[in-house]
Amino acid sequence: MYYYRIYDDHEELNFFKSSYDDKRIGKLLEEFERQRQQYFNLDFVEFLKKKDVDAEIIEVENISY
């Protein structure tokens, strides 16, 4: 499993996991961007789930100890 951090204008849901490596994710992101004028991380992960059933948004929380 690979874990990624991505950014959007809203700075929300910035992390996701996928079974695809960064080269394949990059190609899928290019395909996704060609289809849309504007997008958010949740939209990209929903697009990605159609090709990688293991893909999902993950929430990262801070912890103090």
Jmol script that loads the backbone (N, CA, C; Angstrom):
load data "model"
ATOM      1  N   MET A   1       0.845  -1.172   0.000  1.00  0.00           N
ATOM      2  CA  MET A   1       0.000   0.000   0.000  1.00  0.00           C
ATOM      3  C   MET A   1       0.896   1.243   0.000  1.00  0.00           C
ATOM      4  N   TYR A   2       0.486   2.240  -0.750  1.00  0.00           N
ATOM      5  CA  TYR A   2       1.208   3.515  -0.810  1.00  0.00           C
ATOM      6  C   TYR A   2       0.325   4.585  -0.180  1.00  0.00           C
ATOM      7  N   TYR A   3       0.960   5.545   0.469  1.00  0.00           N
ATOM      8  CA  TYR A   3       0.241   6.635   1.116  1.00  0.00           C
ATOM      9  C   TYR A   3       0.702   7.946   0.500  1.00  0.00           C
ATOM     10  N   TYR A   4      -0.260   8.810   0.174  1.00  0.00           N
ATOM     11  CA  TYR A   4       0.031  10.041  -0.545  1.00  0.00           C
ATOM     12  C   TYR A   4      -0.576  11.248   0.174  1.00  0.00           C
ATOM     13  N   ARG A   5       0.084  12.367  -0.020  1.00  0.00           N
ATOM     14  CA  ARG A   5      -0.469  13.646   0.433  1.00  0.00           C
ATOM     15  C   ARG A   5      -0.681  14.487  -0.813  1.00  0.00           C
ATOM     16  N   ILE A   6      -1.888  15.019  -0.956  1.00  0.00           N
ATOM     17  CA  ILE A   6      -2.210  15.887  -2.086  1.00  0.00           C
ATOM     18  C   ILE A   6      -2.826  17.156  -1.544  1.00  0.00           C
ATOM     19  N   TYR A   7      -2.835  18.189  -2.347  1.00  0.00           N
ATOM     20  CA  TYR A   7      -3.320  19.497  -1.905  1.00  0.00           C
ATOM     21  C   TYR A   7      -4.452  19.957  -2.800  1.00  0.00           C
ATOM     22  N   ASP A   8      -5.370  20.678  -2.212  1.00  0.00           N
ATOM     23  CA  ASP A   8      -6.374  21.397  -2.985  1.00  0.00           C
ATOM     24  C   ASP A   8      -6.602  22.744  -2.309  1.00  0.00           C
ATOM     25  N   ASP A   9      -7.407  23.576  -2.913  1.00  0.00           N
ATOM     26  CA  ASP A   9      -7.614  24.933  -2.403  1.00  0.00           C
ATOM     27  C   ASP A   9      -8.233  24.963  -1.018  1.00  0.00           C
ATOM     28  N   HIS A  10      -8.943  23.919  -0.660  1.00  0.00           N
ATOM     29  CA  HIS A  10      -9.614  23.893   0.632  1.00  0.00           C
ATOM     30  C   HIS A  10      -8.781  23.237   1.730  1.00  0.00           C
ATOM     31  N   GLU A  11      -7.651  22.641   1.347  1.00  0.00           N
ATOM     32  CA  GLU A  11      -6.779  21.982   2.321  1.00  0.00           C
ATOM     33  C   GLU A  11      -7.550  20.981   3.179  1.00  0.00           C
ATOM     34  N   GLU A  12      -8.419  20.213   2.542  1.00  0.00           N
ATOM     35  CA  GLU A  12      -9.195  19.202   3.241  1.00  0.00           C
ATOM     36  C   GLU A  12      -8.922  17.834   2.631  1.00  0.00           C
ATOM     37  N   LEU A  13      -8.995  16.808   3.440  1.00  0.00           N
ATOM     38  CA  LEU A  13      -8.836  15.432   2.976  1.00  0.00           C
ATOM     39  C   LEU A  13      -7.581  15.299   2.115  1.00  0.00           C
ATOM     40  N   ASN A  14      -6.451  15.637   2.688  1.00  0.00           N
ATOM     41  CA  ASN A  14      -5.207  15.712   1.941  1.00  0.00           C
ATOM     42  C   ASN A  14      -4.446  14.398   1.829  1.00  0.00           C
ATOM     43  N   PHE A  15      -4.926  13.342   2.432  1.00  0.00           N
ATOM     44  CA  PHE A  15      -4.194  12.091   2.398  1.00  0.00           C
ATOM     45  C   PHE A  15      -5.068  10.972   1.831  1.00  0.00           C
ATOM     46  N   PHE A  16      -4.439  10.109   1.053  1.00  0.00           N
ATOM     47  CA  PHE A  16      -5.152   8.935   0.587  1.00  0.00           C
ATOM     48  C   PHE A  16      -4.169   7.782   0.451  1.00  0.00           C
ATOM     49  N   LYS A  17      -4.716   6.594   0.397  1.00  0.00           N
ATOM     50  CA  LYS A  17      -3.880   5.417   0.184  1.00  0.00           C
ATOM     51  C   LYS A  17      -4.338   4.717  -1.077  1.00  0.00           C
ATOM     52  N   SER A  18      -3.390   4.012  -1.694  1.00  0.00           N
ATOM     53  CA  SER A  18      -3.679   3.320  -2.939  1.00  0.00           C
ATOM     54  C   SER A  18      -2.700   2.157  -3.087  1.00  0.00           C
ATOM     55  N   SER A  19      -3.099   1.174  -3.842  1.00  0.00           N
ATOM     56  CA  SER A  19      -2.181   0.084  -4.144  1.00  0.00           C
ATOM     57  C   SER A  19      -1.306   0.426  -5.356  1.00  0.00           C
ATOM     58  N   TYR A  20      -1.537   1.586  -5.988  1.00  0.00           N
ATOM     59  CA  TYR A  20      -0.759   2.008  -7.154  1.00  0.00           C
ATOM     60  C   TYR A  20       0.455   2.823  -6.731  1.00  0.00           C
ATOM     61  N   ASP A  21       1.562   2.662  -7.470  1.00  0.00           N
ATOM     62  CA  ASP A  21       2.768   3.442  -7.180  1.00  0.00           C
ATOM     63  C   ASP A  21       2.618   4.865  -7.718  1.00  0.00           C
ATOM     64  N   ASP A  22       3.586   5.725  -7.378  1.00  0.00           N
ATOM     65  CA  ASP A  22       3.467   7.138  -7.730  1.00  0.00           C
ATOM     66  C   ASP A  22       3.476   7.381  -9.235  1.00  0.00           C
ATOM     67  N   LYS A  23       4.142   6.550 -10.010  1.00  0.00           N
ATOM     68  CA  LYS A  23       4.147   6.721 -11.466  1.00  0.00           C
ATOM     69  C   LYS A  23       2.741   6.510 -12.034  1.00  0.00           C
ATOM     70  N   ARG A  24       2.080   5.475 -11.585  1.00  0.00           N
ATOM     71  CA  ARG A  24       0.709   5.188 -12.063  1.00  0.00           C
ATOM     72  C   ARG A  24      -0.270   6.253 -11.563  1.00  0.00           C
ATOM     73  N   ILE A  25      -0.112   6.688 -10.327  1.00  0.00           N
ATOM     74  CA  ILE A  25      -0.970   7.753  -9.792  1.00  0.00           C
ATOM     75  C   ILE A  25      -0.798   9.023 -10.612  1.00  0.00           C
ATOM     76  N   GLY A  26       0.437   9.350 -10.960  1.00  0.00           N
ATOM     77  CA  GLY A  26       0.696  10.543 -11.777  1.00  0.00           C
ATOM     78  C   GLY A  26      -0.021  10.495 -13.111  1.00  0.00           C
ATOM     79  N   LYS A  27      -0.007   9.345 -13.757  1.00  0.00           N
ATOM     80  CA  LYS A  27      -0.695   9.201 -15.047  1.00  0.00           C
ATOM     81  C   LYS A  27      -2.209   9.319 -14.879  1.00  0.00           C
ATOM     82  N   LEU A  28      -2.729   8.725 -13.822  1.00  0.00           N
ATOM     83  CA  LEU A  28      -4.170   8.832 -13.577  1.00  0.00           C
ATOM     84  C   LEU A  28      -4.572  10.262 -13.224  1.00  0.00           C
ATOM     85  N   LEU A  29      -3.715  10.964 -12.505  1.00  0.00           N
ATOM     86  CA  LEU A  29      -4.000  12.367 -12.182  1.00  0.00           C
ATOM     87  C   LEU A  29      -4.043  13.209 -13.452  1.00  0.00           C
ATOM     88  N   GLU A  30      -3.127  12.951 -14.387  1.00  0.00           N
ATOM     89  CA  GLU A  30      -3.158  13.669 -15.666  1.00  0.00           C
ATOM     90  C   GLU A  30      -4.468  13.397 -16.408  1.00  0.00           C
ATOM     91  N   GLU A  31      -4.880  12.149 -16.432  1.00  0.00           N
ATOM     92  CA  GLU A  31      -6.147  11.780 -17.082  1.00  0.00           C
ATOM     93  C   GLU A  31      -7.315  12.495 -16.405  1.00  0.00           C
ATOM     94  N   PHE A  32      -7.317  12.498 -15.087  1.00  0.00           N
ATOM     95  CA  PHE A  32      -8.367  13.147 -14.308  1.00  0.00           C
ATOM     96  C   PHE A  32      -8.416  14.645 -14.601  1.00  0.00           C
ATOM     97  N   GLU A  33      -7.243  15.295 -14.655  1.00  0.00           N
ATOM     98  CA  GLU A  33      -7.186  16.742 -14.900  1.00  0.00           C
ATOM     99  C   GLU A  33      -7.665  17.103 -16.302  1.00  0.00           C
ATOM    100  N   ARG A  34      -7.439  16.233 -17.272  1.00  0.00           N
ATOM    101  CA  ARG A  34      -7.908  16.510 -18.640  1.00  0.00           C
ATOM    102  C   ARG A  34      -9.427  16.521 -18.715  1.00  0.00           C
ATOM    103  N   GLN A  35     -10.085  15.813 -17.815  1.00  0.00           N
ATOM    104  CA  GLN A  35     -11.537  15.693 -17.847  1.00  0.00           C
ATOM    105  C   GLN A  35     -12.255  16.802 -17.081  1.00  0.00           C
ATOM    106  N   ARG A  36     -11.533  17.591 -16.306  1.00  0.00           N
ATOM    107  CA  ARG A  36     -12.187  18.563 -15.417  1.00  0.00           C
ATOM    108  C   ARG A  36     -11.483  19.906 -15.428  1.00  0.00           C
ATOM    109  N   GLN A  37     -12.239  20.942 -15.164  1.00  0.00           N
ATOM    110  CA  GLN A  37     -11.684  22.284 -15.017  1.00  0.00           C
ATOM    111  C   GLN A  37     -11.264  22.551 -13.572  1.00  0.00           C
ATOM    112  N   GLN A  38     -12.016  21.989 -12.661  1.00  0.00           N
ATOM    113  CA  GLN A  38     -11.798  22.210 -11.227  1.00  0.00           C
ATOM    114  C   GLN A  38     -12.053  20.898 -10.509  1.00  0.00           C
ATOM    115  N   TYR A  39     -11.264  20.632  -9.498  1.00  0.00           N
ATOM    116  CA  TYR A  39     -11.490  19.394  -8.768  1.00  0.00           C
ATOM    117  C   TYR A  39     -10.976  19.506  -7.340  1.00  0.00           C
ATOM    118  N   PHE A  40     -11.445  18.578  -6.531  1.00  0.00           N
ATOM    119  CA  PHE A  40     -11.041  18.505  -5.138  1.00  0.00           C
ATOM    120  C   PHE A  40     -10.557  17.089  -4.853  1.00  0.00           C
ATOM    121  N   ASN A  41      -9.846  16.939  -3.767  1.00  0.00           N
ATOM    122  CA  ASN A  41      -9.241  15.651  -3.454  1.00  0.00           C
ATOM    123  C   ASN A  41     -10.254  14.512  -3.409  1.00  0.00           C
ATOM    124  N   LEU A  42     -11.390  14.744  -2.805  1.00  0.00           N
ATOM    125  CA  LEU A  42     -12.410  13.695  -2.731  1.00  0.00           C
ATOM    126  C   LEU A  42     -12.841  13.266  -4.130  1.00  0.00           C
ATOM    127  N   ASP A  43     -12.958  14.213  -5.058  1.00  0.00           N
ATOM    128  CA  ASP A  43     -13.324  13.886  -6.443  1.00  0.00           C
ATOM    129  C   ASP A  43     -12.267  12.985  -7.081  1.00  0.00           C
ATOM    130  N   PHE A  44     -10.986  13.312  -6.850  1.00  0.00           N
ATOM    131  CA  PHE A  44      -9.928  12.499  -7.437  1.00  0.00           C
ATOM    132  C   PHE A  44      -9.934  11.084  -6.867  1.00  0.00           C
ATOM    133  N   VAL A  45     -10.120  10.945  -5.579  1.00  0.00           N
ATOM    134  CA  VAL A  45     -10.109   9.611  -4.977  1.00  0.00           C
ATOM    135  C   VAL A  45     -11.318   8.806  -5.446  1.00  0.00           C
ATOM    136  N   GLU A  46     -12.456   9.448  -5.634  1.00  0.00           N
ATOM    137  CA  GLU A  46     -13.614   8.743  -6.188  1.00  0.00           C
ATOM    138  C   GLU A  46     -13.316   8.258  -7.608  1.00  0.00           C
ATOM    139  N   PHE A  47     -12.655   9.082  -8.402  1.00  0.00           N
ATOM    140  CA  PHE A  47     -12.212   8.689  -9.745  1.00  0.00           C
ATOM    141  C   PHE A  47     -11.233   7.512  -9.651  1.00  0.00           C
ATOM    142  N   LEU A  48     -10.286   7.599  -8.740  1.00  0.00           N
ATOM    143  CA  LEU A  48      -9.268   6.571  -8.563  1.00  0.00           C
ATOM    144  C   LEU A  48      -9.874   5.239  -8.127  1.00  0.00           C
ATOM    145  N   LYS A  49     -10.901   5.281  -7.278  1.00  0.00           N
ATOM    146  CA  LYS A  49     -11.546   4.047  -6.790  1.00  0.00           C
ATOM    147  C   LYS A  49     -12.141   3.210  -7.933  1.00  0.00           C
ATOM    148  N   LYS A  50     -12.465   3.846  -9.036  1.00  0.00           N
ATOM    149  CA  LYS A  50     -12.994   3.114 -10.182  1.00  0.00           C
ATOM    150  C   LYS A  50     -11.922   2.233 -10.818  1.00  0.00           C
ATOM    151  N   LYS A  51     -10.651   2.563 -10.574  1.00  0.00           N
ATOM    152  CA  LYS A  51      -9.538   1.810 -11.137  1.00  0.00           C
ATOM    153  C   LYS A  51      -8.790   1.012 -10.075  1.00  0.00           C
ATOM    154  N   ASP A  52      -8.840   1.478  -8.834  1.00  0.00           N
ATOM    155  CA  ASP A  52      -8.139   0.828  -7.723  1.00  0.00           C
ATOM    156  C   ASP A  52      -9.103   0.715  -6.545  1.00  0.00           C
ATOM    157  N   VAL A  53      -9.677  -0.452  -6.355  1.00  0.00           N
ATOM    158  CA  VAL A  53     -10.679  -0.627  -5.304  1.00  0.00           C
ATOM    159  C   VAL A  53     -10.106  -0.420  -3.896  1.00  0.00           C
ATOM    160  N   ASP A  54      -8.786  -0.471  -3.762  1.00  0.00           N
ATOM    161  CA  ASP A  54      -8.156  -0.260  -2.455  1.00  0.00           C
ATOM    162  C   ASP A  54      -7.944   1.214  -2.123  1.00  0.00           C
ATOM    163  N   ALA A  55      -8.147   2.092  -3.076  1.00  0.00           N
ATOM    164  CA  ALA A  55      -7.913   3.519  -2.844  1.00  0.00           C
ATOM    165  C   ALA A  55      -8.963   4.078  -1.888  1.00  0.00           C
ATOM    166  N   GLU A  56      -8.526   4.942  -0.976  1.00  0.00           N
ATOM    167  CA  GLU A  56      -9.472   5.616  -0.094  1.00  0.00           C
ATOM    168  C   GLU A  56      -8.819   6.808   0.582  1.00  0.00           C
ATOM    169  N   ILE A  57      -9.645   7.791   0.895  1.00  0.00           N
ATOM    170  CA  ILE A  57      -9.208   8.956   1.665  1.00  0.00           C
ATOM    171  C   ILE A  57      -8.896   8.483   3.073  1.00  0.00           C
ATOM    172  N   ILE A  58      -7.838   9.006   3.645  1.00  0.00           N
ATOM    173  CA  ILE A  58      -7.558   8.720   5.046  1.00  0.00           C
ATOM    174  C   ILE A  58      -7.431  10.046   5.781  1.00  0.00           C
ATOM    175  N   GLU A  59      -7.892  10.060   6.992  1.00  0.00           N
ATOM    176  CA  GLU A  59      -7.789  11.248   7.819  1.00  0.00           C
ATOM    177  C   GLU A  59      -6.609  11.082   8.752  1.00  0.00           C
ATOM    178  N   VAL A  60      -5.799  12.112   8.829  1.00  0.00           N
ATOM    179  CA  VAL A  60      -4.625  12.099   9.698  1.00  0.00           C
ATOM    180  C   VAL A  60      -4.850  13.103  10.811  1.00  0.00           C
ATOM    181  N   GLU A  61      -4.696  12.651  11.999  1.00  0.00           N
ATOM    182  CA  GLU A  61      -4.894  13.494  13.177  1.00  0.00           C
ATOM    183  C   GLU A  61      -3.570  13.675  13.906  1.00  0.00           C
ATOM    184  N   ASN A  62      -3.423  14.807  14.549  1.00  0.00           N
ATOM    185  CA  ASN A  62      -2.257  15.041  15.403  1.00  0.00           C
ATOM    186  C   ASN A  62      -2.480  14.353  16.741  1.00  0.00           C
ATOM    187  N   ILE A  63      -1.398  13.914  17.328  1.00  0.00           N
ATOM    188  CA  ILE A  63      -1.484  13.301  18.637  1.00  0.00           C
ATOM    189  C   ILE A  63      -0.362  13.856  19.511  1.00  0.00           C
ATOM    190  N   SER A  64      -0.672  14.078  20.747  1.00  0.00           N
ATOM    191  CA  SER A  64       0.332  14.546  21.696  1.00  0.00           C
ATOM    192  C   SER A  64       0.568  13.464  22.706  1.00  0.00           C
ATOM    193  N   TYR A  65       1.787  13.349  23.156  1.00  0.00           N
ATOM    194  CA  TYR A  65       2.090  12.362  24.188  1.00  0.00           C
ATOM    195  C   TYR A  65       3.216  12.847  25.056  1.00  0.00           C
TER     196      TYR A  65
END
end "model"
wireframe off; spacefill off
backbone 0.3
color backbone group
